Amino acid sequence: MASAVVLVLVAMLVNTLVFSHVDRGGVREGRFQWGEVGKYLFDPSVLRGVVVTLELTVLAMAAGIVLGIVLAVMRLSPNPLLSGASWIYIWFFRGTPVLVQLTFWYVGISYLYPTLGFGVPFGPTFASVNANVLVTAFVAGALGLAFNEGAYMAEIVRAGIISVDEGQVEAAHSMGMARLQTLRRIVLPQAMRIIIPPTGNETISMLKTTSLVSAIAVTDLFLSTQNISNTNYQVVPLLLVACLWYLFFTSILTIGQYYVERYYARGSSRSLPPTPMQRMRAAVVKGAPHE
C-alpha cells in the first residue's frame, strides 16, 4: 500500500514537472519552462555568480574552522579569562541572525570607523585606509559568514574534544607531553570522528547561506539569477537555474562528506560500511544468472 502511494506521487510529480502545460497569454507552453532554464543555466553572468558563491563558501568555512578550533580550545581552558571570552563570542554570534551580522559588517564598520588606522595602541598611527575601500561588499560578506561560522564550529570542535576519554589525556601528560602537543597528537585525531559529520553539514549549509550576501549587493549565484529575471521577467526559470546549481554542489559535498567520514571511521569498527559503488557491484553480481 505504501509503495503504491509513493509510485502514484512520483508519477504525479513527473507529470507536473515534464508533461504539464499551461496557457500564458494565449500561448501554450511548459509549466516549468525547462527550455528557458537550459538557456540560462550556463549564462556567463550566472557562472560568475557560481564562482563568487564557491569563493565565499571556501573562505568562510576555512576561516570558520580555524576560528572554531581556537575558540574551542579557549573554552576548555582552565584560564577563566580565555574561557569567558570564548563563551561571550559564541553567545553573541550564535544569538544574532546572519543577515544582521552581514549588514553590520557592510554598513556598520564604515559608519563607526570611516578611517581604519594601523599602528601602536595609544601611540602613533603608521598607516590609514578608507573603510569603504578596505571592507568591500565581498569582504564584508566573507567576514560576516566566517565569524558566524566560527561560533558554531567552536561548539562542534568542543563536543569532539570532550568525547575523547580523559584517561588518554592523563596518560599523555604522564609521558611528559605538553597540553598543545596532547591536543594535536592524541585528542584531535580521535575527535575527528565526532567533528567531521557536523562539519560536513555546516559546509553544505554554508554553501546555501551565502545566498544572504545578495542583501549587501554581492553578485553571487542567487543575485545573478535575480538580475537576469529582473530584465526578462522569467522569475521561475531563473529560480530553477539557481536551485539546480545549488543542488549540484550540495550533491558533490555530500559525496565528499561520505568518503571523509568513512576515512575517519577506520579503527572504530571491525569493518567499514560498503561504498555505493561496492553496493552496486554486489547487487549486479547477486542478480547475475549462475551457470
Backbone hydrogen bonds in HBPLUS format (Angstrom, degrees):
<---DONOR---> <-ACCEPTOR-->    atom                        ^
c    i                          cat <-CA-CA->   ^        H-A-AA   ^      H-
h    n   atom  resd res      DA  || num        DHA   H-A  angle D-A-AA Bond
n    s   type  num  typ     dist DA aas  dist angle  dist       angle   num
A0005-VAL N   A0001-MET O   3.01 MM   4  6.30 158.3  2.06 150.3 155.6     1
A0006-VAL N   A0002-ALA O   2.97 MM   4  6.23 160.4  2.01 150.3 155.6     2
A0007-LEU N   A0003-SER O   2.90 MM   4  6.13 159.9  1.94 151.0 156.3     3
A0008-VAL N   A0004-ALA O   3.00 MM   4  6.22 157.9  2.04 149.0 154.6     4
A0009-LEU N   A0005-VAL O   2.99 MM   4  6.25 161.3  2.02 150.5 155.5     5
A0010-VAL N   A0006-VAL O   2.87 MM   4  6.11 157.1  1.92 151.9 158.4     6
A0011-ALA N   A0007-LEU O   2.92 MM   4  6.10 160.0  1.96 147.6 153.1     7
A0012-MET N   A0008-VAL O   2.94 MM   4  6.20 156.4  1.99 149.2 155.6     8
A0013-LEU N   A0009-LEU O   2.93 MM   4  6.15 152.6  2.01 144.7 152.4     9
A0014-VAL N   A0010-VAL O   2.91 MM   4  6.18 165.2  1.93 156.4 159.5    10
A0015-ASN N   A0011-ALA O   2.98 MM   4  6.10 157.3  2.03 145.6 152.2    11
A0016-THR N   A0012-MET O   3.01 MM   4  6.25 161.9  2.04 148.9 152.7    12
A0017-LEU N   A0013-LEU O   2.95 MM   4  6.09 149.6  2.04 148.6 157.4    13
A0018-VAL N   A0014-VAL O   2.93 MM   4  5.85 162.1  1.96 151.1 155.2    14
A0019-PHE N   A0015-ASN O   2.93 MM   4  4.99 125.2  2.24 119.8 135.8    15
A0020-SER N   A0015-ASN O   2.80 MM   5  5.91 125.8  2.10 163.0 166.6    16
A0031-ARG N   A0020-SER O   3.08 MM  11  5.83 166.8  2.10 138.5 135.8    17
A0022-VAL N   A0029-GLU O   2.92 MM   7  5.77 159.4  1.96 163.0 167.2    18
A0029-GLU N   A0022-VAL O   3.09 MM   7  5.77 170.6  2.10 153.6 154.0    19
A0024-ARG N   A0027-VAL O   2.81 MM   3  5.21 167.1  1.82 150.8 149.7    20
A0027-VAL N   A0024-ARG O   3.16 MM   3  5.21 159.1  2.21 103.8 110.2    21
A0033-GLN N   A0030-GLY O   3.34 MM   3  5.01 145.1  2.47  92.4 102.2    22
A0036-GLU N   A0033-GLN O   3.07 MM   3  5.54 124.9  2.38 108.5 120.4    23
A0037-VAL N   A0033-GLN O   3.19 MM   4  6.60 151.4  2.28 144.3 152.9    24
A0038-GLY N   A0034-TRP O   2.95 MM   4  6.20 164.5  1.97 151.5 153.6    25
A0039-LYS N   A0035-GLY O   3.05 MM   4  6.23 141.9  2.20 137.7 148.6    26
A0040-TYR N   A0036-GLU O   3.20 MM   4  6.44 148.7  2.30 147.7 152.6    27
A0041-LEU N   A0037-VAL O   2.97 MM   4  5.86 118.1  2.36 145.0 161.2    28
A0043-ASP N   A0040-TYR O   3.28 MM   3  4.85 168.2  2.29 103.2 102.2    29
A0046-VAL N   A0043-ASP O   2.97 MM   3  5.19 120.0  2.34 105.2 120.8    30
A0047-LEU N   A0043-ASP O   2.92 MM   4  6.23 158.4  1.96 159.8 166.9    31
A0048-ARG N   A0044-PRO O   2.96 MM   4  6.22 150.9  2.05 145.7 153.4    32
A0049-GLY N   A0045-SER O   3.07 MM   4  6.29 149.6  2.17 137.5 145.7    33
A0050-VAL N   A0046-VAL O   2.90 MM   4  6.25 144.9  2.02 145.6 155.9    34
A0051-VAL N   A0047-LEU O   3.05 MM   4  6.37 155.0  2.12 146.9 152.2    35
A0052-VAL N   A0048-ARG O   3.09 MM   4  6.40 159.2  2.14 148.0 153.0    36
A0053-THR N   A0049-GLY O   2.97 MM   4  6.19 159.5  2.01 148.4 154.0    37
A0054-LEU N   A0050-VAL O   2.99 MM   4  6.26 160.8  2.02 152.2 156.8    38
A0055-GLU N   A0051-VAL O   2.90 MM   4  6.11 158.5  1.94 151.0 157.3    39
A0056-LEU N   A0052-VAL O   2.96 MM   4  6.16 164.3  1.98 153.1 156.8    40
A0057-THR N   A0053-THR O   3.01 MM   4  6.20 155.2  2.07 145.5 152.7    41
A0058-VAL N   A0054-LEU O   2.97 MM   4  6.16 168.1  1.98 154.6 156.7    42
A0059-LEU N   A0055-GLU O   2.97 MM   4  6.07 173.4  1.97 155.7 157.8    43
A0060-ALA N   A0056-LEU O   2.91 MM   4  5.82 164.4  1.94 145.4 150.7    44
A0061-MET N   A0057-THR O   3.00 MM   4  5.98 162.4  2.04 145.3 150.7    45
A0062-ALA N   A0058-VAL O   2.93 MM   4  5.97 163.7  1.96 150.9 156.0    46
A0063-ALA N   A0059-LEU O   3.03 MM   4  6.11 171.5  2.04 151.0 153.8    47
A0064-GLY N   A0060-ALA O   2.80 MM   4  5.77 150.9  1.88 139.9 149.7    48
A0065-ILE N   A0061-MET O   2.84 MM   4  5.91 155.7  1.90 148.8 153.4    49
A0066-VAL N   A0062-ALA O   3.22 MM   4  6.43 169.9  2.23 149.5 152.0    50
A0067-LEU N   A0063-ALA O   2.92 MM   4  6.01 166.1  1.94 150.5 155.2    51
A0068-GLY N   A0064-GLY O   2.75 MM   4  5.78 148.3  1.85 139.3 149.0    52
A0069-ILE N   A0065-ILE O   2.97 MM   4  6.21 155.0  2.03 150.5 155.5    53
A0070-VAL N   A0066-VAL O   3.16 MM   4  6.44 165.7  2.18 151.1 154.6    54
A0071-LEU N   A0067-LEU O   2.93 MM   4  6.11 163.9  1.95 151.3 156.0    55
A0072-ALA N   A0068-GLY O   2.86 MM   4  5.97 152.8  1.93 144.8 152.4    56
A0073-VAL N   A0069-ILE O   3.03 MM   4  6.24 162.1  2.06 151.1 155.0    57
A0074-MET N   A0070-VAL O   2.97 MM   4  6.21 157.7  2.03 147.2 154.0    58
A0075-ARG N   A0071-LEU O   2.80 MM   4  5.97 152.1  1.87 144.2 152.4    59
A0076-LEU N   A0072-ALA O   3.08 MM   4  6.33 144.8  2.21 143.4 151.7    60
A0077-SER N   A0074-MET O   3.11 MM   3  5.00 156.2  2.16 100.7 108.0    61
A0083-SER N   A0079-ASN O   3.06 MM   4  6.28 177.0  2.06 164.0 164.7    62
A0084-GLY N   A0080-PRO O   2.87 MM   4  5.68 150.4  1.96 134.1 142.9    63
A0085-ALA N   A0081-LEU O   2.99 MM   4  6.08 157.8  2.04 142.4 148.2    64
A0086-SER N   A0082-LEU O   3.03 MM   4  6.23 160.0  2.07 150.3 155.8    65
A0087-TRP N   A0083-SER O   2.99 MM   4  6.15 156.6  2.04 142.9 149.4    66
A0088-ILE N   A0084-GLY O   3.01 MM   4  6.23 159.1  2.06 150.1 154.8    67
A0089-TYR N   A0085-ALA O   3.08 MM   4  6.27 160.4  2.12 146.6 151.9    68
A0090-ILE N   A0086-SER O   3.01 MM   4  6.24 171.7  2.02 156.5 158.1    69
A0091-TRP N   A0087-TRP O   2.85 MM   4  5.97 159.9  1.89 147.7 154.3    70
A0092-PHE N   A0088-ILE O   2.95 MM   4  6.09 158.6  1.99 149.4 154.2    71
A0093-PHE N   A0089-TYR O   3.05 MM   4  6.23 177.9  2.05 163.2 162.5    72
A0094-ARG N   A0090-ILE O   3.00 MM   4  5.82 148.9  2.10 144.6 152.1    73
A0095-GLY N   A0091-TRP O   3.16 MM   4  5.85 128.0  2.44 127.8 139.5    74
A0095-GLY N   A0092-PHE O   3.19 MM   3  5.13 132.7  2.43  92.9 105.9    75
A0101-GLN N   A0097-PRO O   3.15 MM   4  6.49 158.2  2.20 148.1 154.0    76
A0102-LEU N   A0098-VAL O   2.86 MM   4  6.15 159.6  1.91 157.3 162.7    77
A0103-THR N   A0099-LEU O   3.03 MM   4  6.19 162.8  2.06 146.2 150.8    78
A0104-PHE N   A0100-VAL O   2.91 MM   4  6.11 151.0  1.99 145.3 153.9    79
A0105-TRP N   A0101-GLN O   3.00 MM   4  6.26 163.1  2.03 152.5 155.7    80
A0106-TYR N   A0102-LEU O   3.06 MM   4  6.26 150.5  2.15 145.7 154.0    81
A0107-VAL N   A0103-THR O   2.81 MM   4  5.85 162.1  1.84 152.6 157.4    82
A0108-GLY N   A0104-PHE O   2.59 MM   4  4.52 120.3  1.94 116.7 136.1    83
A0109-ILE N   A0104-PHE O   3.27 MM   5  6.77 133.8  2.49 160.7 166.9    84
A0111-TYR N   A0107-VAL O   3.18 MM   4  6.30 143.4  2.32 143.5 154.3    85
A0112-LEU N   A0108-GLY O   2.80 MM   4  5.93 161.9  1.83 155.3 158.9    86
A0113-TYR N   A0109-ILE O   2.74 MM   4  5.65 162.2  1.77 152.8 159.1    87
A0131-ALA N   A0114-PRO O   2.93 MM  17  5.34 179.4  1.93 139.7 139.8    88
A0116-LEU N   A0129-VAL O   2.86 MM  13  5.36 160.8  1.90 168.7 163.2    89
A0129-VAL N   A0116-LEU O   2.87 MM  13  5.36 147.8  1.97 141.7 152.0    90
A0118-PHE N   A0127-ALA O   2.68 MM   9  5.21 157.0  1.73 164.5 164.0    91
A0126-PHE N   A0118-PHE O   2.70 MM   8  5.75 138.0  1.87 140.8 152.3    92
A0127-ALA N   A0118-PHE O   3.15 MM   9  5.21 152.1  2.23 141.9 147.7    93
A0120-VAL N   A0124-PRO O   3.24 MM   4  5.98 149.6  2.34 169.7 166.6    94
A0123-GLY N   A0120-VAL O   2.84 MM   3  4.88 145.9  1.96 135.8 131.1    95
A0133-VAL N   A0130-ASN O   3.05 MM   3  5.35 133.8  2.27 104.0 116.4    96
A0134-LEU N   A0130-ASN O   3.12 MM   4  6.47 156.1  2.18 152.4 159.3    97
A0135-VAL N   A0131-ALA O   2.80 MM   4  5.68 165.3  1.82 153.7 158.0    98
A0140-ALA N   A0136-THR O   2.80 MM   4  5.99 162.3  1.83 153.3 158.8    99
A0141-GLY N   A0137-ALA O   2.93 MM   4  6.11 154.9  1.99 144.7 151.4   100
A0142-ALA N   A0138-PHE O   2.92 MM   4  6.20 162.1  1.95 152.6 157.1   101
A0143-LEU N   A0139-VAL O   2.87 MM   4  6.04 164.3  1.89 153.6 158.0   102
A0144-GLY N   A0140-ALA O   2.91 MM   4  5.98 166.8  1.92 148.6 152.8   103
A0145-LEU N   A0141-GLY O   3.03 MM   4  6.13 166.4  2.05 149.7 153.4   104
A0146-ALA N   A0142-ALA O   2.93 MM   4  5.97 158.6  1.97 145.3 152.0   105
A0147-PHE N   A0143-LEU O   2.91 MM   4  5.99 173.7  1.91 158.5 160.0   106
A0148-ASN N   A0144-GLY O   3.18 MM   4  6.18 154.3  2.24 139.5 146.8   107
A0149-GLU N   A0145-LEU O   2.90 MM   4  6.00 158.1  1.95 145.2 151.9   108
A0150-GLY N   A0146-ALA O   2.89 MM   4  6.06 147.7  1.99 147.1 155.9   109
A0151-ALA N   A0148-ASN O   3.27 MM   3  5.61 133.3  2.50 103.3 113.6   110
A0153-MET N   A0149-GLU O   2.86 MM   4  6.07 164.9  1.88 161.1 166.1   111
A0154-ALA N   A0150-GLY O   2.97 MM   4  5.99 141.2  2.12 137.4 146.9   112
A0156-ILE N   A0152-TYR O   3.15 MM   4  6.47 152.3  2.23 144.9 153.0   113
A0157-VAL N   A0153-MET O   2.85 MM   4  6.01 167.9  1.86 154.6 157.2   114
A0158-ARG N   A0154-ALA O   2.92 MM   4  5.99 156.3  1.97 141.5 149.0   115
A0159-ALA N   A0155-GLU O   2.99 MM   4  6.09 155.6  2.05 140.0 146.0   116
A0160-GLY N   A0156-ILE O   3.09 MM   4  6.40 151.3  2.17 143.5 151.3   117
A0161-ILE N   A0157-VAL O   2.90 MM   4  6.17 154.5  1.97 152.4 159.5   118
A0162-ILE N   A0158-ARG O   3.02 MM   4  6.22 170.5  2.03 156.9 158.2   119
A0163-SER N   A0160-GLY O   3.32 MM   3  5.21 143.0  2.47  92.7 103.1   120
A0164-VAL N   A0161-ILE O   3.22 MM   3  5.78 160.9  2.26 113.7 118.9   121
A0168-GLN N   A0165-ASP O   3.18 MM   3  5.84 142.7  2.32 113.7 121.2   122
A0169-VAL N   A0166-GLU O   3.08 MM   3  5.13 119.3  2.47  96.7 111.7   123
A0170-GLU N   A0166-GLU O   2.94 MM   4  6.28 161.8  1.97 156.8 161.8   124
A0171-ALA N   A0167-GLY O   2.89 MM   4  6.06 151.6  1.97 141.7 149.8   125
A0172-ALA N   A0168-GLN O   2.99 MM   4  6.17 153.2  2.06 140.9 147.7   126
A0173-HIS N   A0169-VAL O   2.96 MM   4  6.25 155.7  2.02 149.3 155.9   127
A0174-SER N   A0170-GLU O   2.92 MM   4  6.14 149.2  2.02 144.4 153.0   128
A0175-MET N   A0171-ALA O   3.15 MM   4  6.41 130.1  2.41 136.7 148.8   129
A0175-MET N   A0172-ALA O   3.17 MM   3  5.17 135.2  2.39  93.7 106.0   130
A0177-MET N   A0172-ALA O   3.11 MM   5  5.60 158.8  2.16 154.7 149.3   131
A0176-GLY N   A0173-HIS O   3.00 MM   3  5.15 159.4  2.05 106.7 111.8   132
A0182-THR N   A0178-ALA O   2.84 MM   4  6.02 154.4  1.90 150.1 156.9   133
A0183-LEU N   A0179-ARG O   2.96 MM   4  6.21 155.0  2.02 145.2 152.7   134
A0184-ARG N   A0180-LEU O   2.92 MM   4  6.13 156.9  1.97 147.4 152.8   135
A0185-ARG N   A0181-GLN O   2.93 MM   4  5.97 162.4  1.96 150.5 155.1   136
A0186-ILE N   A0182-THR O   2.87 MM   4  5.19 151.5  1.95 134.8 142.8   137
A0187-VAL N   A0182-THR O   3.05 MM   5  6.40 160.9  2.08 151.8 157.6   138
A0188-LEU N   A0183-LEU O   2.94 MM   5  5.86 173.1  1.94 158.3 160.3   139
A0190-GLN N   A0187-VAL O   3.15 MM   3  5.57 123.4  2.49 109.0 122.1   140
A0191-ALA N   A0187-VAL O   2.87 MM   4  6.02 148.2  1.97 151.9 162.2   141
A0192-MET N   A0188-LEU O   3.07 MM   4  6.07 126.9  2.36 149.0 158.1   142
A0194-ILE N   A0191-ALA O   2.95 MM   3  5.45 139.9  2.11 112.5 123.3   143
A0195-ILE N   A0191-ALA O   2.96 MM   4  6.18 150.2  2.05 147.6 157.1   144
A0196-ILE N   A0192-MET O   2.89 MM   4  5.63 171.5  1.89 150.1 151.0   145
A0199-THR N   A0195-ILE O   3.11 MM   4  6.12 148.7  2.21 151.9 161.4   146
A0200-GLY N   A0196-ILE O   2.86 MM   4  6.09 154.2  1.93 161.4 167.6   147
A0201-ASN N   A0197-PRO O   3.11 MM   4  6.46 155.3  2.18 147.6 154.4   148
A0202-GLU N   A0198-PRO O   2.85 MM   4  6.08 149.7  1.94 142.4 150.9   149
A0203-THR N   A0199-THR O   2.92 MM   4  6.19 147.8  2.02 145.2 153.6   150
A0204-ILE N   A0200-GLY O   3.09 MM   4  6.38 161.1  2.13 150.1 154.0   151
A0205-SER N   A0201-ASN O   2.89 MM   4  6.09 158.0  1.93 146.6 153.6   152
A0206-MET N   A0202-GLU O   2.76 MM   4  5.90 147.2  1.86 142.2 151.5   153
A0207-LEU N   A0203-THR O   3.05 MM   4  6.32 153.1  2.12 146.7 152.6   154
A0208-LYS N   A0204-ILE O   3.42 MM   4  6.78 152.1  2.50 142.8 148.7   155
A0209-THR N   A0205-SER O   2.82 MM   4  6.03 148.3  1.92 146.5 157.1   156
A0210-THR N   A0206-MET O   3.02 MM   4  6.14 138.2  2.20 150.0 156.6   157
A0211-SER N   A0208-LYS O   3.21 MM   3  5.92 164.2  2.23 115.1 119.8   158
A0212-LEU N   A0209-THR O   2.94 MM   3  5.83 169.8  1.95 127.4 130.5   159
A0213-VAL N   A0210-THR O   3.04 MM   3  5.70 160.3  2.08 118.3 123.7   160
A0214-SER N   A0211-SER O   3.28 MM   3  5.90 164.9  2.30 112.5 117.0   161
A0215-ALA N   A0212-LEU O   3.01 MM   3  5.82 165.1  2.03 121.6 125.7   162
A0216-ILE N   A0213-VAL O   3.03 MM   3  5.47 155.3  2.10 110.2 117.4   163
A0218-VAL N   A0213-VAL O   3.26 MM   5  5.60 161.4  2.30 141.1 140.5   164
A0217-ALA N   A0214-SER O   3.25 MM   3  5.04 154.6  2.32 106.8 104.9   165
A0220-ASP N   A0218-VAL O   2.84 MM   2  5.75 126.8  2.12 113.1  96.8   166
A0224-SER N   A0220-ASP O   2.94 MM   4  5.97 154.4  2.00 149.4 156.9   167
A0225-THR N   A0221-LEU O   3.19 MM   4  6.43 155.8  2.25 147.8 153.0   168
A0226-GLN N   A0222-PHE O   2.98 MM   4  6.24 151.3  2.07 145.3 154.4   169
A0227-ASN N   A0223-LEU O   2.83 MM   4  6.03 151.9  1.91 148.6 155.2   170
A0228-ILE N   A0224-SER O   3.27 MM   4  6.52 152.5  2.35 139.3 145.5   171
A0229-SER N   A0225-THR O   3.01 MM   4  6.25 163.7  2.04 149.2 153.7   172
A0230-ASN N   A0226-GLN O   2.93 MM   4  6.11 136.9  2.12 143.2 154.5   173
A0231-THR N   A0228-ILE O   3.02 MM   3  5.40 148.9  2.12 107.5 116.8   174
A0232-ASN N   A0228-ILE O   3.08 MM   4  6.41 156.0  2.14 155.4 162.6   175
A0233-TYR N   A0229-SER O   2.79 MM   4  4.81 132.7  2.01 128.2 135.1   176
A0238-LEU N   A0234-GLN O   3.30 MM   4  6.34 157.6  2.36 142.7 149.0   177
A0239-LEU N   A0235-VAL O   2.96 MM   4  6.22 147.5  2.06 149.2 159.2   178
A0240-LEU N   A0236-VAL O   2.95 MM   4  6.22 151.4  2.03 152.7 160.8   179
A0241-VAL N   A0237-PRO O   2.96 MM   4  6.29 143.0  2.10 140.1 150.5   180
A0242-ALA N   A0238-LEU O   3.13 MM   4  6.44 159.3  2.17 145.1 148.8   181
A0243-CYS N   A0239-LEU O   2.94 MM   4  6.22 158.0  1.99 145.6 152.2   182
A0244-LEU N   A0240-LEU O   2.89 MM   4  6.07 159.4  1.93 150.6 155.0   183
A0245-TRP N   A0241-VAL O   3.15 MM   4  6.43 159.4  2.20 150.8 155.6   184
A0246-TYR N   A0242-ALA O   2.98 MM   4  6.23 165.1  2.00 154.7 158.9   185
A0247-LEU N   A0243-CYS O   2.85 MM   4  6.01 162.2  1.88 152.4 157.7   186
A0248-PHE N   A0244-LEU O   2.92 MM   4  6.05 149.5  2.02 141.5 149.9   187
A0249-PHE N   A0245-TRP O   3.14 MM   4  6.42 167.2  2.15 154.7 155.6   188
A0250-THR N   A0246-TYR O   2.92 MM   4  6.05 159.3  1.97 151.8 158.4   189
A0251-SER N   A0247-LEU O   2.98 MM   4  5.98 146.8  2.10 139.7 147.9   190
A0252-ILE N   A0248-PHE O   3.17 MM   4  6.51 154.3  2.24 143.2 149.6   191
A0253-LEU N   A0249-PHE O   2.97 MM   4  6.20 163.0  2.00 149.7 154.1   192
A0254-THR N   A0250-THR O   2.89 MM   4  6.01 147.7  1.99 140.4 149.3   193
A0255-ILE N   A0251-SER O   3.04 MM   4  6.31 157.7  2.09 148.9 153.7   194
A0256-GLY N   A0252-ILE O   2.97 MM   4  6.25 163.1  2.00 151.2 156.2   195
A0257-GLN N   A0253-LEU O   2.83 MM   4  5.98 155.9  1.89 146.2 152.9   196
A0258-TYR N   A0254-THR O   3.05 MM   4  6.27 152.2  2.12 143.4 150.2   197
A0259-TYR N   A0255-ILE O   3.26 MM   4  6.62 160.0  2.30 152.4 155.6   198
A0260-VAL N   A0256-GLY O   3.00 MM   4  6.21 154.2  2.07 150.7 158.5   199
A0261-GLU N   A0257-GLN O   2.91 MM   4  6.04 165.3  1.94 153.2 157.0   200
A0262-ARG N   A0258-TYR O   2.98 MM   4  6.16 151.8  2.06 141.2 149.6   201
A0263-TYR N   A0259-TYR O   2.95 MM   4  6.11 145.5  2.07 137.9 146.5   202
A0264-TYR N   A0260-VAL O   3.12 MM   4  6.44 161.6  2.15 153.4 156.4   203
A0265-ALA N   A0261-GLU O   2.99 MM   4  6.07 118.5  2.38 138.1 153.8   204
A0266-ARG N   A0263-TYR O   3.39 MM   3  5.89 167.0  2.40 110.2 113.7   205
A0268-SER N   A0265-ALA O   3.06 MM   3  5.52 160.6  2.09 129.3 134.8   206
A0279-ARG N   A0275-THR O   2.92 MM   4  6.26 152.6  2.00 154.4 162.6   207
A0280-MET N   A0276-PRO O   2.98 MM   4  6.24 155.2  2.04 146.7 153.2   208
A0281-ARG N   A0277-MET O   2.95 MM   4  6.20 161.1  1.99 150.1 154.7   209
A0282-ALA N   A0278-GLN O   2.96 MM   4  6.10 155.9  2.02 143.8 150.7   210
A0283-ALA N   A0279-ARG O   2.90 MM   4  6.15 151.6  1.98 146.2 154.0   211
A0284-VAL N   A0280-MET O   2.96 MM   4  6.22 154.6  2.02 148.6 155.3   212
A0285-VAL N   A0281-ARG O   2.92 MM   4  6.13 163.7  1.94 150.4 154.8   213
A0286-LYS N   A0282-ALA O   2.88 MM   4  5.97 157.3  1.94 143.3 150.3   214
A0287-GLY N   A0283-ALA O   2.91 MM   4  6.00 149.4  2.01 141.2 149.1   215
A0288-ALA N   A0284-VAL O   2.98 MM   4  6.00 118.4  2.37 138.7 152.9   216
A0288-ALA N   A0285-VAL O   3.36 MM   3  5.22 148.1  2.46  94.4 103.4   217
